[in-house]
């Protein structure tokens, strides 16, 4: 047991002796030497503070310069205002933290603890906000590459509607029945997006049924007349009328025409109404499912 206590006693004795040696050395110094040492320390400290101030001033100028360059790049790319503000704040804070660590190091303070603290905080925040950061990254990608914009009608992540707003973390959709849907940007940036408004025109498809025995050429002529008289239908590309199928109770005629993308549904419903009235006027029967039942009498009756 006494053997284990010897190092501690020895260490304490060494520290005490070192302290007394310093005190003895200070007592041997003259007043002039003591003042010279204090003045030298003050000058050295003042030089450190001056260098740190100069580095801080130059660093601030560089940070403002970089911030101005980033601002010009974002403006040229027409980045969303909310995203631009966030990115500029992120760049400014990151550069200022780096500058402060440099200034602290110039002053002679150990910066390893600060770097470790920032790294630990970054890891903790990243783990806690992994899903949120994914949505943020998705929002950045969407605003930079613009797979869709406000006003486009899209279908993605099992939802469809008109894009009402593109936020940092979510995209807001407005459905035709006036429901608001918030779709996370993370899934939108990595999934399949069907943008119905990306092109200026869209093809509208209809399937009209006529009864067996109806003159197909006559029905086709009626459809051609309806298409020619409809001002919403584009003449180029040209429309097409095809006999697409012969089912049990009806003959299906497929009509394909082109219209401006922003009035797709107006064209679709307007054409349905026009064809129904034209068929009724020309006495072209629109069939419905039916079944013929034949009764056979038993033999001998």
PyMOL commands that set and color helices and strands:
alter all, ss='L'
color gray80, all
select helices_A, chain A and resi 2-28+31-76+81-106+112-128+130-145+185-190+216-229+261-281
alter helices_A, ss='H'
color red, helices_A
select strands_A, chain A and resi 153-156+159-166+170-174+180-184+193-195+201-210+240-246+251-260
alter strands_A, ss='S'
color yellow, strands_A
deselect
rebuild
show_as cartoon
